[in-house]
Every structure is written in structure tokens, then in C-alpha cells.
Amino acid sequence: MKVAVGMSGGIDSSFAAYHLLEKGYEVVGLTMIGSSNKTEIGKCCSLEDINDARVICNKLGIEHIIIDFHKEFEEKVIQPFINQYLEGKTPNPCIICNKEIKFKILMDYALENLKTDYYATGHYAKILKEDGKYFIAKGNDRTKDQSYFLYQISRERLPMLLFPCGDFLKSEIRDTIGLNRLINPYSKKESYDICFVKGDDYAGFIQERAAPELMKKGFFINEKNEKLFPNRGLINYTIGQRKGLGFGSGERKYIRKFHENGDITIGDRPYIKGLTIKSLNFFKPVSECTETYEVKIRYKNKGVPCKIVFNPNNGNKEGNNSTDLLYLEFTHPVDASSPGQSAVLYEHDYIIGGGIIDTIDFC
């Protein structure tokens, strides 16, 4: 059986390729150029990483193919990221990249052009089958689990996916890589920043790329709509933020709401009792999702109990239509997340589905 491994030049994808070779697969390494200006060390798909992927494939004795998808990456990942920030949302471009690029365009290239049977990456997650249905599930190493970032992958693609790292701890993977001298297991920094933004200066990146007239600026206002102080523009803030507001009020104030005119409401710490999600992707029909589930409304969130209460749009309960909306009700108030982030529902270790946060319902 032939498998293409998405090679980033890092420890995890290197292990994935090595492990699949050990299991008897015919392996080819596939590396994506996602930007025409990836020079920052430590970022995904940087020029250094691409070269490292080539070296590792040579050591493994497998073919290495580099594909330039920077135009598609610009259209489907970078520009939507900019547009959503300008609207006062906080998008997660890694989730969109996985959906539109890594597990769609790049995967299709492997299956169609290279005639592979499977496509694999170094993500810490699992593909499990239960009652004839495939699901994405949490990896064994819960401190590294990346299933949250993968929930938007089309369910039709799951049977062709392999996640070798999902069965191992990071420490085991480092040991294997070191013993086989593929790469110094401590030479690579793990990056949690957005790959196409230098450092974590998201606002600076957007200011360089967007027209000045699109930058919404206004005032910080209280919940009585009284103006307090000028703000630096919506792109510089997120819902629930307390630090870095640029003024001291003598008491803790949090960002609660963005307004079309650029104003930002601040007040008490924002707790929410529910939220609406869109751009749905479910691995089983929503009509069967009648239990209380654990939902993560940000990657580092531990998860909180919730129930799917209703579908306020058109009654379609299949959960496959991006125009559908679902309301998630929490069993107790939780810290607010931002529109644009993702809410991912779990049943034990299994992802049952999720969507992009559209609106939030304050307590």
C-alpha cells in the first residue's frame, strides 16, 4: 500500500514517515510551499523546514516532492484571515488550512497524481471506526492532542487518512527519532504561532496588507454606551481581553462586544451561557446528537459540558450544510470565546462535530 506523508521537516512528520516505512508501506514525502515569503525560522513550511524535509527523505530513502500552493494558500487562508479580523472576529487559520489546503488540495494531489492509497501527517490525533462510521479522535498524548484543529476535515476523507503519531507520546517519538539519527530531536522549536505572521504581530500583518479605510477604530464605551477612551482599532483586540487595553480604570475591565462603527464595549468579565455555530461539519447526523457533550471553544480550553438545543435556521439536522446554524447551551456559565473561533464537540475521545462561532449569548 502506498502512502504520501505531509513532510514539514519537523520531528512529528519525520516519525510518521519512518513509522509507516517500518510497517511496510511504500512511502513518499510531500512538502507544500504555502507562502512566497516563508523565511522565519521556526515557522511551519519555512525555507529551512523544506530543506530539512528533503534531507530527512534522503535519509529514509524515499522520494521527496515539493508542491507550490502559495496562490491557493493566499486565497483560501491568508485573505479570509485578514477579512475576518477586519470584521472584529478572531479566526483560527490553522483550522482553515487543514480543511482547504493540507487535507483537500494537498491530499487530492497525493491520491490523484501520485496514486497513493492513503495520506498521512504528523498530527497528534487518531482515525477510529465505530459502527461503520469514521471519526477523528484524541491522540494518546493529551498534552499534544491536535484533534481540535482537524474537525473541519470532510468525513468522506477519513478512511484515507493515517495519523501515526496519535498512538504515541511525544517523548516516545523523540526517542525513536534520536535513536535512528533522523534529526536532532531537540533541534526543532515547536511553533504555536500563525505560520505566515512574523512573531505574533497579527495586527501589524493586517495593517501591512489591508487598506487603511478598512481599519475600524472608535471608542471604548461602557454598557451605558458612554464614551470612555479611544481604542486602537478592532484588529488589536479580542473578546474577553483584559490586558493591553491601553488605559487604567482602577478596576478590572474586559472586552465584551465589538460594534460596526468601531466602538468596543468593556465591562465585567464576560461569561456566556450559550453560542451559535455555523460552517458545520459533523461526523454523525445532528439529529442523533441528543446527549450532553464536552465542547472546546478554544484549543487550550479543557472542555465544558453542553447540549445541542435547536437549529434556528432551516431545520436541516444533518449538520453538513455551511448555512445551517446550531445553538449550544452550556450546563454552567463559561468564559467567553470570540466569534470566528471554533467550537468542537467531543463524545469521550471522539469528535462528533463542530463549527465556527457566529454569535455568543452572554449571561
C-alpha positions as CSV (number, residue, x, y, z in Angstrom):
1,M,0.0,0.0,0.0
2,K,1.3,3.5,-0.9
3,V,1.0,6.5,1.3
4,A,2.1,10.1,0.9
5,V,3.3,11.8,4.1
6,G,2.9,15.5,4.5
7,M,6.5,16.4,5.5
8,S,7.2,19.6,7.4
9,G,10.8,18.9,8.2
10,G,9.9,18.5,11.9
11,I,10.0,15.7,14.4
12,D,6.4,14.5,14.1
13,S,6.1,14.2,10.3
14,S,9.6,12.6,10.2
15,F,8.4,10.0,12.7
16,A,5.2,9.4,10.7
17,A,7.2,8.6,7.6
18,Y,9.7,6.4,9.5
19,H,6.9,4.5,11.3
20,L,4.9,3.8,8.1
21,L,8.1,2.6,6.4
22,E,8.7,0.2,9.3
23,K,5.1,-1.1,8.9
24,G,5.7,-1.9,5.3
25,Y,4.1,0.9,3.4
26,E,5.5,2.4,0.2
27,V,6.1,6.0,1.4
28,V,6.6,9.3,-0.5
29,G,7.3,12.6,1.2
30,L,5.2,15.6,0.2
31,T,6.0,19.1,1.2
32,M,3.9,22.2,0.5
33,I,5.2,25.7,-0.2
34,G,2.4,27.8,1.4
35,S,3.8,31.2,1.0
36,S,6.2,33.1,-1.2
37,N,7.9,34.7,1.8
38,K,8.4,32.0,4.4
39,T,11.8,32.8,5.8
40,E,11.2,33.0,9.6
41,I,12.9,30.1,11.4
42,G,10.6,28.0,13.5
43,K,7.5,28.7,11.3
44,C,5.7,25.9,9.6
45,C,6.8,25.4,6.0
46,S,9.7,27.9,6.2
47,L,12.5,27.5,3.7
48,E,14.7,25.9,6.4
49,D,11.9,23.3,7.1
50,I,11.5,22.5,3.4
51,N,15.2,21.8,3.2
52,D,15.1,19.7,6.4
53,A,12.2,17.6,4.9
54,R,14.4,16.9,1.8
55,V,17.3,15.8,4.0
56,I,15.1,13.5,6.1
57,C,13.6,11.9,3.0
58,N,17.1,11.2,1.7
59,K,18.0,9.5,4.9
60,L,14.9,7.4,4.7
61,G,15.5,6.6,1.1
62,I,12.1,7.9,-0.1
63,E,11.1,10.2,-2.9
64,H,10.5,13.8,-1.8
65,I,8.2,16.1,-3.8
66,I,7.7,19.8,-3.2
67,I,4.5,21.4,-4.4
68,D,3.9,25.2,-4.6
69,F,0.4,26.1,-3.4
70,H,1.2,29.6,-2.3
71,K,-1.5,31.1,-4.5
72,E,-4.1,28.8,-3.1
73,F,-2.9,29.5,0.4
74,E,-3.2,33.2,-0.1
75,E,-6.7,32.9,-1.5
76,K,-8.2,30.4,0.9
77,V,-6.2,31.0,4.2
78,I,-4.5,34.4,4.4
79,Q,-7.1,36.7,2.8
80,P,-10.0,35.2,4.8
81,F,-7.9,35.6,7.9
82,I,-7.5,39.3,7.2
83,N,-11.1,39.8,6.3
84,Q,-12.4,38.2,9.5
85,Y,-10.1,40.2,11.7
86,L,-11.3,43.4,10.0
87,E,-14.8,42.4,10.9
88,G,-13.9,42.1,14.6
89,K,-13.6,38.3,14.6
90,T,-10.8,36.1,15.8
91,P,-10.3,33.3,13.2
92,N,-8.1,30.2,13.5
93,P,-6.3,29.9,10.2
94,C,-4.7,26.6,11.1
95,I,-8.2,25.0,11.0
96,I,-9.0,26.5,7.6
97,C,-5.6,25.5,6.3
98,N,-6.2,21.9,7.3
99,K,-9.7,21.9,5.7
100,E,-8.9,23.7,2.5
101,I,-5.2,23.0,1.8
102,K,-3.5,20.2,3.7
103,F,-6.5,17.8,3.8
104,K,-8.0,18.8,0.5
105,I,-5.7,20.3,-2.2
106,L,-2.5,18.6,-1.0
107,M,-4.3,15.3,-0.1
108,D,-6.1,15.3,-3.6
109,Y,-2.7,15.8,-5.2
110,A,-1.4,12.7,-3.4
111,L,-4.4,10.5,-4.1
112,E,-4.9,11.5,-7.8
113,N,-1.4,12.4,-9.1
114,L,0.8,10.1,-7.0
115,K,-1.8,7.3,-7.0
116,T,-1.4,6.8,-3.2
117,D,-3.9,4.7,-1.2
118,Y,-3.5,6.9,1.9
119,Y,-2.4,10.4,3.0
120,A,-0.7,10.8,6.4
121,T,0.6,13.7,8.6
122,G,2.3,14.1,11.9
123,H,-0.7,15.3,13.8
124,Y,-1.4,14.0,17.3
125,A,-4.8,12.5,16.6
126,K,-6.5,9.3,15.6
127,I,-8.9,8.0,13.0
128,L,-11.2,5.4,14.6
129,K,-14.1,3.4,13.1
130,E,-17.2,2.6,15.1
131,D,-20.4,1.0,13.8
132,G,-19.3,1.6,10.2
133,K,-18.6,5.3,10.7
134,Y,-15.2,7.0,10.8
135,F,-14.3,9.6,13.4
136,I,-11.4,11.8,14.4
137,A,-10.4,11.2,18.0
138,K,-7.9,12.5,20.5
139,G,-4.3,11.2,20.4
140,N,-2.7,9.3,23.3
141,D,-0.6,12.2,24.3
142,R,-3.2,14.6,25.7
143,T,-0.7,17.3,26.2
144,K,-0.1,17.4,22.4
145,D,-3.5,16.4,21.1
146,Q,-4.4,18.3,17.9
147,S,-7.8,16.8,17.1
148,Y,-9.4,20.3,17.7
149,F,-7.6,21.6,14.6
150,L,-8.9,18.8,12.4
151,Y,-12.6,18.8,13.0
152,Q,-13.4,20.5,9.7
153,I,-12.0,17.7,7.5
154,S,-14.7,16.2,5.4
155,R,-15.9,12.8,6.8
156,E,-15.6,11.2,3.3
157,R,-11.8,11.7,3.5
158,L,-11.3,9.9,6.9
159,P,-10.9,6.4,5.5
160,M,-7.9,7.5,3.5
161,L,-6.2,9.3,6.4
162,L,-3.4,8.0,8.7
163,F,-2.1,9.7,11.9
164,P,0.8,7.6,13.1
165,C,1.7,9.9,15.9
166,G,-1.7,9.5,17.5
167,D,-0.7,6.2,19.1
168,F,2.4,7.6,20.8
169,L,3.6,10.0,23.4
170,K,5.8,12.9,22.3
171,S,8.7,11.5,24.4
172,E,8.5,8.1,22.6
173,I,8.6,9.9,19.3
174,R,11.6,12.0,20.3
175,D,13.4,8.8,21.4
176,T,12.7,7.0,18.2
177,I,13.9,9.9,16.0
178,G,17.0,10.3,18.1
179,L,17.9,6.6,18.1
180,N,17.6,6.4,14.3
181,R,19.5,9.6,13.8
182,L,17.0,11.2,11.5
183,I,17.1,14.6,13.1
184,N,18.3,16.0,16.4
185,P,15.1,15.5,18.4
186,Y,15.7,18.8,20.4
187,S,16.8,20.9,17.4
188,K,13.3,22.0,16.4
189,K,11.2,24.5,18.3
190,E,7.5,23.8,18.5
191,S,5.7,26.8,17.0
192,Y,2.2,27.7,18.2
193,D,2.1,31.0,16.2
194,I,0.4,31.5,12.9
195,C,2.9,30.4,10.2
196,F,2.5,33.4,7.9
197,V,2.8,36.1,10.6
198,K,6.1,37.2,11.9
199,G,6.2,36.6,15.7
200,D,2.7,37.1,16.9
201,D,2.1,40.6,15.5
202,Y,-1.3,39.9,13.8
203,A,-2.4,43.5,13.8
204,G,0.9,44.6,12.2
205,F,0.5,42.0,9.5
206,I,-3.1,43.1,8.7
207,Q,-2.1,46.8,8.7
208,E,0.5,46.0,6.0
209,R,-2.0,44.1,3.9
210,A,-5.3,45.9,4.2
211,A,-6.5,49.4,3.1
212,P,-6.4,52.0,5.9
213,E,-10.1,52.8,5.4
214,L,-11.0,49.2,6.4
215,M,-9.4,49.6,9.8
216,K,-12.3,50.2,12.2
217,K,-11.5,52.4,15.1
218,G,-13.7,54.0,17.7
219,F,-14.0,54.4,21.4
220,F,-14.1,52.1,24.4
221,I,-17.6,52.5,25.8
222,N,-19.3,51.2,28.9
223,E,-22.5,49.3,29.0
224,K,-24.5,52.5,29.1
225,N,-22.9,53.4,25.7
226,E,-20.9,56.2,27.3
227,K,-17.6,57.0,25.5
228,L,-14.5,56.4,27.7
229,F,-11.3,56.4,25.7
230,P,-10.3,56.0,22.0
231,N,-9.3,52.4,21.0
232,R,-6.6,51.4,18.6
233,G,-8.9,49.5,16.2
234,L,-10.8,46.3,16.4
235,I,-7.9,44.2,14.9
236,N,-5.9,44.8,18.1
237,Y,-8.4,43.2,20.5
238,T,-10.4,40.1,21.2
239,I,-13.5,39.3,23.3
240,G,-12.6,38.6,26.9
241,Q,-9.3,40.5,26.7
242,R,-8.3,42.4,29.9
243,K,-4.6,43.3,29.4
244,G,-3.2,45.7,26.9
245,L,-6.3,47.9,26.6
246,G,-4.1,51.0,26.9
247,F,-5.7,52.6,29.9
248,G,-6.1,52.1,33.6
249,S,-9.6,52.4,35.2
250,G,-8.7,51.4,38.7
251,E,-10.7,48.2,38.3
252,R,-10.6,45.2,36.1
253,K,-12.4,45.7,32.8
254,Y,-12.8,43.2,30.0
255,I,-13.8,43.5,26.3
256,R,-17.4,42.3,25.9
257,K,-18.5,43.4,22.5
258,F,-17.4,44.9,19.1
259,H,-19.6,47.3,17.2
260,E,-19.9,48.0,13.5
261,N,-18.8,51.6,14.0
262,G,-15.5,50.5,15.7
263,D,-16.6,51.1,19.3
264,I,-15.8,48.4,21.9
265,T,-17.9,47.7,24.9
266,I,-16.0,47.0,28.1
267,G,-17.3,45.9,31.5
268,D,-17.3,43.0,33.9
269,R,-15.7,39.7,33.0
270,P,-17.8,38.2,30.2
271,Y,-19.4,34.9,30.9
272,I,-21.6,33.1,28.4
273,K,-24.5,30.6,28.6
274,G,-24.5,29.5,25.0
275,L,-23.4,30.3,21.5
276,T,-24.4,29.8,17.9
277,I,-22.1,28.0,15.4
278,K,-22.1,27.9,11.6
279,S,-19.9,26.3,8.9
280,L,-20.9,23.0,10.4
281,N,-19.1,19.7,10.0
282,F,-20.4,16.6,11.8
283,F,-19.4,13.0,11.6
284,K,-22.8,11.7,12.5
285,P,-26.3,13.3,11.9
286,V,-27.1,16.1,14.4
287,S,-30.5,14.5,14.9
288,E,-28.7,11.7,16.7
289,C,-26.7,14.1,18.9
290,T,-29.0,14.2,21.9
291,E,-26.6,13.7,24.8
292,T,-24.6,16.2,26.8
293,Y,-21.2,16.6,25.2
294,E,-17.9,18.1,26.0
295,V,-17.2,21.2,23.9
296,K,-13.9,23.0,23.4
297,I,-14.4,26.6,22.4
298,R,-10.6,27.3,22.1
299,Y,-7.6,25.0,21.6
300,K,-6.3,25.2,25.2
301,N,-9.8,25.0,26.7
302,K,-10.3,21.9,28.9
303,G,-13.8,21.4,27.6
304,V,-17.1,22.1,29.2
305,P,-20.5,20.3,29.1
306,C,-23.1,21.4,26.6
307,K,-26.2,20.3,24.8
308,I,-27.4,21.0,21.2
309,V,-30.7,22.8,21.9
310,F,-32.1,23.7,18.5
311,N,-31.4,24.5,14.9
312,P,-32.7,28.1,14.3
313,N,-32.2,28.2,10.6
314,N,-34.0,25.7,8.4
315,G,-34.5,22.5,10.3
316,N,-31.8,20.6,8.5
317,K,-30.3,18.3,11.1
318,E,-27.7,16.6,9.1
319,G,-25.0,19.1,10.1
320,N,-23.4,19.2,6.7
321,N,-24.6,22.5,5.3
322,S,-22.4,25.5,6.0
323,T,-25.5,27.7,6.0
324,D,-27.1,25.8,8.9
325,L,-26.8,27.1,12.5
326,L,-26.8,25.2,15.7
327,Y,-27.2,26.6,19.3
328,L,-25.0,25.1,22.0
329,E,-26.2,25.6,25.6
330,F,-23.7,25.2,28.4
331,T,-24.6,23.5,31.6
332,H,-23.0,26.3,33.6
333,P,-21.6,29.8,32.6
334,V,-18.2,29.7,31.0
335,D,-15.6,32.3,29.9
336,A,-16.5,33.9,26.6
337,S,-14.8,33.0,23.4
338,S,-14.8,35.1,20.2
339,P,-16.8,34.9,17.1
340,G,-14.5,33.3,14.4
341,Q,-13.1,30.7,16.8
342,S,-14.2,27.1,16.7
343,A,-16.5,25.1,19.0
344,V,-15.6,21.4,18.7
345,L,-17.9,18.7,20.4
346,Y,-16.5,15.5,21.8
347,E,-18.1,12.3,23.0
348,H,-15.4,10.9,25.2
349,D,-12.4,10.8,22.9
350,Y,-14.4,11.1,19.7
351,I,-15.2,14.3,17.8
352,I,-18.8,14.3,16.8
353,G,-18.6,17.6,15.0
354,G,-18.3,21.3,15.4
355,G,-18.5,24.7,13.7
356,I,-17.3,28.3,13.7
357,I,-18.7,30.5,16.5
358,D,-21.1,33.0,15.0
359,T,-22.7,34.7,18.0
360,I,-22.3,34.4,21.7
361,D,-25.1,34.6,24.3
362,F,-24.0,36.4,27.5
363,C,-25.3,35.6,30.9
